[in-house]
Amino acid sequence: MSTDLDFGYEPAVQEVVDRARKLVPLLREHSARSEQDRRLAPESVEALRAAGFFRMSVPRSYGGDELSIRTQAAAIAEIGRGCASAGWLVGITGAAETLSTLIPEKGAKEIFGPTPDVFVCANGGHHSATATRVDGGYRVTGTFPTISGVEIGDWMILAVVPLVADGEPTGDLVSLAAPPKEGRVHHTWNVAGMLGTGSHNVEFDGLFVPESRSISHPVDPELGLLNFPKLETFAAVAHRTIAALVGAAHGALDTVRAMLDKGKPLGDTVYESSLDSPVVRQWLAEATHDIDTAYHYLLASADMFDAAFAEGSMSREARTRARLHMTSALQSSRQAMGKLLDLGGTSGFSSANPLQRYWRDLETGSHHIHFNRLVSWEDYSRSLLGTDPPVSLIH
């Protein structure tokens, strides 16, 4: 029987969700190879590209769809239902696309002009790279760590790179767009889950990037980094990657339900089939409800971000509340996964069973620093009480 959940999406949203749902069998089929190769399988990449999922965040002015956060989250959850790594990559490309829209029009047309169906990756944190100003642009040298999708990327945003002159920092910062294939990929992504994201390190050695593909970031002593997307923009990007992990829990539910419907025995008991047990049926209902709850938290926070973008601002309390909803979606997903592992039994940990991959992907992805539940609670309580400063940068 179907484990689809009905959330009453409006027709435009449902059309995108249905398009994603059609890809679930293909993504699931290639997820083991994506994990083994530590990069998303070419068949999965091209299916996502052809179905328009790399253009969801691209502005309409560059031929993209510029879909709402609610629509993107709902679609990415379906993609994650087939392969969590695929959903994660579709989610993170939104951050890079958002930053790339600050690039001068000439550079943005170079990125999106040939086609809006491009995969754009970006560094999300600390790196060792520096840039030197030269005639017509910059030269970049250094390593950017854990770049999700670096080997499938058409473009990469080298974000917030310090400028140096004569070997000394100038105090200026710049972001740049370059093809990641012009760097050297170090295959460093050796983790327990989310291996298909291919989040390897990439190193550039004197790479030239023209001025047209650069963004200067003035730094204000009080306001900090200027000419940069707002905090709620990056929180919304984190939200999209969470959708992939909620989808992983849903994929685990699909897997376990199929095992139970085929008459999975309940060993060393009087029951010939696990579903003959009323407690097993209750456990299945609780896991399904936990996933249903995760979606409700996910969609509630998506609606908050969409409202904020429409208004042009988002209060600190709204941001921290939305972030707590996001981490609560993960908490509900992990609760569901625990029950599903119990229902799946030892066979669920077979390397041939996708259940163990959904579990490892959810556990690995949900421990990302942006999703730290302890920090989310502290930031939310501080915002309610007006206590400064916030403890996180993305809040």
GIMO-V431339 format. One line per field, one symbol per residue. burial: I if it has 16 or more other ideal C-beta (glycine too) atoms within 10 Angstrom, else O. A space follows every 10 residues. Layout:
BEGIN
burial=???
END
This chain:
BEGIN
burial=OOIOOOOOIO OOIIOIIOOI IOIIOIIIOI IIOIIOOIII IOOIIOIIIO IIIIIIIIIO OIOIIOIIII IIIIIIIIII IIIIIIIIII IIIIIIIIII IIIOOOIIOI IIOOOIIIII IIIIOOIOII IOIOOOIIOI IIIIIIIIII IIIIIIIIII IOIOOOOOOO OIIIIIIIOI OOIOIOOOIO OOIIIIIIII IIIIOOIOII IIIIIOIOOO OOOOOOOIOO IIIIIIIIII IIIIIIIIII IIIIIIIOII OOOIOIOOOO OOOIIOOOOI OOIIOOIIOI IIIIIIIIII IIIIIIOIIO OOOIOIOIII IIIIIIIIII IIIIIIIOII IOIIIOOIOO OOIIIIIIII IIIIIIOIOI IIIOIIOIII OIIOOOOOOI OIOII
END
